[in-house]
Amino acid sequence: MTAKPDVDVAILGGGIAGLWLLARLKRAGYSALLIESEALGAGQTLASQGIIHGGLKYAIDLKLGQDSAMLADMPARWRACLNGSGEIDLRGAKLAAEHHLFWARRTLASRVAGFFGSKLVRGRVDALEQANWPEALRDPENVGAVYALDECVLDTSSLVATLAQLHAGCIKAGRAQVADRGNHVVLDVAGRSVTAGQLISTAGAGNEALLPQLGLPARAAQRRPLHQLLIEQAPVPLWAHCFDTSDKPRVTITTHRKQDGTLVWNVGGLLAENGVQQSEAELIAAARKEFAALLPKLDFSRSRFAGFRVDRAEGATADGHKPDGPVLQRKGRITLAWPTKLALAPQLADLVLADLPPPSGATQADWPDWAAPAIAPAPWETVSWK
Ligand SMILES: Cc1cc2nc3c(=O)[nH]c(=O)nc-3n(C[C@H](O)[C@H](O)[C@H](O)COP(=O)(O)OP(=O)(O)OC[C@H]3O[C@@H](n4cnc5c(N)ncnc54)[C@H](O)[C@@H]3O)c2cc1C
């Protein structure tokens, strides 16, 4: 008879995917341990814009693909968690905005009105009366229509802190060497040897290091880089996409608060995708030009700017585009997992749990003298402003 492993499941990586999975595993009765090599949220999660997409961004080219269908359930699932009635108690996490907005430039308002009036998206967007437009968009010479999407925006720092607290005793710091021994996985980490029935690696870009061990080629994972723009002392808060003739937003703006209370815009969309080829100074110049064209009435005279580079780390698709949903690669007792979107962490956990043997019923192992990882700072706490 083989001895029971120390834990049913070990997880590598404390971004949204690992933290969410840990909470779901514990709730389902598994013994589980999460190991983080740097700091919780350090990869993409705290750099993200925190939008709980319902798929409308991807429906804008009038094709509701599989990915937008998968995302459609996510806002309701997350909202249930935020109000304490869902699969994980996220009442400690803060909502940054109840609704992400979508604005159309004046010249495009009628095309967009046709789409948002269509059956395809009815019930998932509301056209806002001009009186209800947020201050940043109150510029009818340039803004033609504003819609509220059924998509909330989360404060990712409080999300990570809340998830970290739920099962704090099961989250440990270190970088593990892992080996699949057939009857269990051995993790050598922080001077210990820990055995697990299964290993799920949700290490983002860190998953790539495990590909050879699973006999997978480097092309089984992909990165899609971004050069996000940050604006400190942004004039007013705003959470919105601006769409134009492309099927991707020209800019996607979310507002965050630094620890000292200062407002920061995190700007993605095409600006950040095109910015990959640009230096920080070129990105800032492009952003100034873009905001002068899109929202010329906003005053950025007190603002300071910065760029930060971050890769979206994903399971691969044949054409290098965004995968439709979470991606899992499994060999023996080791699974590499990528959620593809923060919003899809619940879906990723469903897929992992569906494939696991039942909990062993073993008592959760405890390592009181094994240190816990810190929570990472958000990028806007550490950049140097220009
Ligand atoms: C700029 C940007 C904006 C985004 N905005 C949104 C959005 O608005 N909405 C949305 O749904 N999605 C968004 N995304 C996508 C989303 O952020 C990611 O899909 C999601 O955060 C991935 O989570 P993860 O836990 O898989 O990986 P990560 O967040 O990258 O976490 C991986 C963790 O693993 C750790 N790690 C690495 N190697 C090891 C190792 N060997 N051992 C242990 N730990 C390790 C890292 O330190 C890190 O903490 C955005 C992404 C980016 C880059």
The ligand as an SDF file (V2000), in Angstrom:
LIG
                    3D

 53 58  0  0  0  0  0  0  0  0999 V2000
   -2.3640   44.5620  -18.6480 C   0  0  0  0  0  0  0  0  0  0  0  0
   -3.3520   43.4440  -18.5070 C   0  0  0  0  0  0  0  0  0  0  0  0
   -4.7000   43.7510  -18.3190 C   0  0  0  0  0  0  0  0  0  0  0  0
   -5.6290   42.7120  -18.1670 C   0  0  0  0  0  0  0  0  0  0  0  0
   -6.9240   43.0420  -17.9050 N   0  0  0  0  0  0  0  0  0  0  0  0
   -7.8270   42.0620  -17.7130 C   0  0  0  0  0  0  0  0  0  0  0  0
   -9.1780   42.3970  -17.3810 C   0  0  0  0  0  0  0  0  0  0  0  0
   -9.5430   43.5610  -17.2580 O   0  0  0  0  0  0  0  0  0  0  0  0
  -10.0450   41.3660  -17.1910 N   0  0  0  0  0  0  0  0  0  0  0  0
   -9.6830   40.0490  -17.3250 C   0  0  0  0  0  0  0  0  0  0  0  0
  -10.5370   39.1850  -17.1700 O   0  0  0  0  0  0  0  0  0  0  0  0
   -8.3980   39.7090  -17.6090 N   0  0  0  0  0  0  0  0  0  0  0  0
   -7.4720   40.6790  -17.8010 C   0  0  0  0  0  0  0  0  0  0  0  0
   -6.1730   40.3580  -18.0780 N   0  0  0  0  0  0  0  0  0  0  0  0
   -5.7720   38.9360  -18.0980 C   0  0  0  0  0  0  0  0  0  0  0  0
   -5.5570   38.4560  -16.6730 C   0  0  0  0  0  0  0  0  0  0  0  0
   -4.8070   39.3840  -15.9430 O   0  0  0  0  0  0  0  0  0  0  0  0
   -4.8530   37.1040  -16.6650 C   0  0  0  0  0  0  0  0  0  0  0  0
   -5.5310   36.1970  -17.5080 O   0  0  0  0  0  0  0  0  0  0  0  0
   -4.8110   36.5010  -15.2620 C   0  0  0  0  0  0  0  0  0  0  0  0
   -4.4100   37.4460  -14.2920 O   0  0  0  0  0  0  0  0  0  0  0  0
   -3.8570   35.3150  -15.2430 C   0  0  0  0  0  0  0  0  0  0  0  0
   -3.8080   34.8360  -13.9230 O   0  0  0  0  0  0  0  0  0  0  0  0
   -2.8400   33.6790  -13.4910 P   0  0  0  0  0  0  0  0  0  0  0  0
   -3.1080   33.4240  -12.0560 O   0  0  0  0  0  0  0  0  0  0  0  0
   -2.9520   32.5310  -14.4490 O   0  0  0  0  0  0  0  0  0  0  0  0
   -1.3660   34.2360  -13.7530 O   0  0  0  0  0  0  0  0  0  0  0  0
   -0.5440   35.3880  -13.0240 P   0  0  0  0  0  0  0  0  0  0  0  0
   -1.4180   36.4690  -12.5380 O   0  0  0  0  0  0  0  0  0  0  0  0
    0.5370   35.7570  -13.9770 O   0  0  0  0  0  0  0  0  0  0  0  0
    0.0640   34.6670  -11.7390 O   0  0  0  0  0  0  0  0  0  0  0  0
    1.0900   33.7140  -11.8230 C   0  0  0  0  0  0  0  0  0  0  0  0
    1.7690   33.6450  -10.4620 C   0  0  0  0  0  0  0  0  0  0  0  0
    2.6730   32.5450  -10.4650 O   0  0  0  0  0  0  0  0  0  0  0  0
    3.8840   32.9380   -9.8300 C   0  0  0  0  0  0  0  0  0  0  0  0
    4.9230   32.0310  -10.3050 N   0  0  0  0  0  0  0  0  0  0  0  0
    5.6240   32.0880  -11.4660 C   0  0  0  0  0  0  0  0  0  0  0  0
    6.4780   31.0350  -11.5490 N   0  0  0  0  0  0  0  0  0  0  0  0
    6.3070   30.3030  -10.4150 C   0  0  0  0  0  0  0  0  0  0  0  0
    6.8820   29.1080   -9.9070 C   0  0  0  0  0  0  0  0  0  0  0  0
    7.7950   28.4260  -10.5980 N   0  0  0  0  0  0  0  0  0  0  0  0
    6.4720   28.6460   -8.6980 N   0  0  0  0  0  0  0  0  0  0  0  0
    5.5330   29.3100   -7.9760 C   0  0  0  0  0  0  0  0  0  0  0  0
    4.9500   30.4620   -8.4150 N   0  0  0  0  0  0  0  0  0  0  0  0
    5.3280   30.9380   -9.6190 C   0  0  0  0  0  0  0  0  0  0  0  0
    4.0460   34.3900  -10.2190 C   0  0  0  0  0  0  0  0  0  0  0  0
    4.9170   35.0760   -9.3240 O   0  0  0  0  0  0  0  0  0  0  0  0
    2.5920   34.8880  -10.1190 C   0  0  0  0  0  0  0  0  0  0  0  0
    2.2680   35.3220   -8.8170 O   0  0  0  0  0  0  0  0  0  0  0  0
   -5.2180   41.3630  -18.2260 C   0  0  0  0  0  0  0  0  0  0  0  0
   -3.8730   41.0520  -18.4270 C   0  0  0  0  0  0  0  0  0  0  0  0
   -2.9290   42.0770  -18.5530 C   0  0  0  0  0  0  0  0  0  0  0  0
   -1.4890   41.7230  -18.7250 C   0  0  0  0  0  0  0  0  0  0  0  0
  1  2  1  0
  2  3  1  0
  2 52  2  0
  3  4  2  0
  4  5  1  0
  4 50  1  0
  5  6  2  0
  6  7  1  0
  6 13  1  0
  7  8  2  0
  7  9  1  0
  9 10  1  0
 10 11  2  0
 10 12  1  0
 12 13  2  0
 13 14  1  0
 14 15  1  0
 14 50  1  0
 15 16  1  0
 16 17  1  0
 16 18  1  0
 18 19  1  0
 18 20  1  0
 20 21  1  0
 20 22  1  0
 22 23  1  0
 23 24  1  0
 24 25  2  0
 24 26  1  0
 24 27  1  0
 27 28  1  0
 28 29  2  0
 28 30  1  0
 28 31  1  0
 31 32  1  0
 32 33  1  0
 33 34  1  0
 33 48  1  0
 34 35  1  0
 35 36  1  0
 35 46  1  0
 36 37  1  0
 36 45  1  0
 37 38  2  0
 38 39  1  0
 39 40  1  0
 39 45  2  0
 40 41  1  0
 40 42  2  0
 42 43  1  0
 43 44  2  0
 44 45  1  0
 46 47  1  0
 46 48  1  0
 48 49  1  0
 50 51  2  0
 51 52  1  0
 52 53  1  0
M  END
$$$$
